[in-house]
Amino acid sequence: MVKRNSATRDKHRARIARDKPACHICGSAIDYTLHYLEPMAFVVDHVIPLAKGGPDVIENKKAAHRACNSKKRARLVAPIVRRSGTLS
């Protein structure tokens, strides 16, 4: 297992947050002002999870809500988003 570099992680996080994209999992807007522990706060998701062999590079990272990312876990595909906007 390769140790991740925190300086690179912070640089990638800032680059992704710069444009304030919507959550790539559910498609809803992210409140970038929320405390990082809030369910709807911004986190970086590895599209192909590290646990599945995904690389720790900017091209494999996208913005997500903490709650959506938590539901996705180490899966390649997130659970289905219901019309109400909640994850199943």
N, C-alpha and C positions, 0 to 999 in steps of 0.2 A: 504494500500500500504506500502510495506517495503522500508525503506530508504536504498539506495545502499551505500556501503562503498567505498570511493575513494581509500583507500590504497589497498583494494582487487582488485578493478578495474585496478589499475596501475600494480599490480603484474600479473594479468591475461593477460593484454595487452602485457607486456614484455615477458611472457612465450609463448604466441602465436607468437609474432614477432621474437622470437629467431631463429626459423627454416626457417623464410622467406617463408611461404607457398604462393601458388597462391590464387587468389580470389576464394572462394568457390562458388560464385554465377555465375561468367562468365568463370572461369577457366584460365584467363590470369594472367601473372606475375604482381606483385605489386612492385612499386618503393618505397621502404621503406625510401628513403632519401628525398622524397617530403614533403613540408610543409603540415601540417594536413588539411588545407583548400582546397588543390588542389583536383580536381575531382578523380584523379587516386591514391591518397594517401591511406595509410593503415588506416583502422578503424576496430573495432571489431563488428561483427554482432551477435546478438542473433538469433540462428537458429530458435528456437521457440520464437517469440517475447514476451517480458515482457507483452505487452498489451493483448496477447492471453494466458497468464498464464504460460509462460516459466520461468524457474528458472534462477536466476542470478549466475550461476555456470560455471566453466571452460568447462565442458562437453557440455554446450549449446552455446558456443562461438566459432566463426571461423573468420579467416581473410577475409576481403573484401575490395574492392575499395570504397571510399566515394560515388562515383556516383552510383555504383551498389547497395550499401546499401540504398541509398536515393530512388532509384527506387523501391526497394523491400518494403520499408516502414514497416508496421506492418503486413505483409502478411506471411503466412507459406511457400508459394512458390513464388519465384521471377518470374517476367515476362520472357517470352521466349527470349533467346539469339539468335539473328539472326546470320547467317553465317559471316556477316561482323564484328561480335563481339560487336555490339551495342545492347542495350536493347530496346525492343519494349514497 
